[in-house]
Amino acid sequence: MPAKLFPFKLHFEIIFLENYACLKPSERKAIDKAARLLSANPRHPSLNVHKAKNVKGKYAEGENDVFIAYASKI
């Protein structure tokens, strides 16, 4: 049996935090749930994570790959 993985630590940029503060409580709740799922299991099926096409990351980690996950489908 594999060892249990520790949750990933998420870091949010200032622009995200500023926009998050402007959201309705129901929207913040959906994002909070998605962030918890992402931290615990980035491959959780309800996140619908997939690699972005024609987008390069701005950080050295992840080999410039960018992945998209959804808090809700509206």
Secondary structure, DSSP 8 states (H G I E B T S, - for coil): -------------HHHHHHHHTS-HHHHHHHHHHHHHHHH-TT-GGG--EE-SS---SSTGGGG--EE--S---
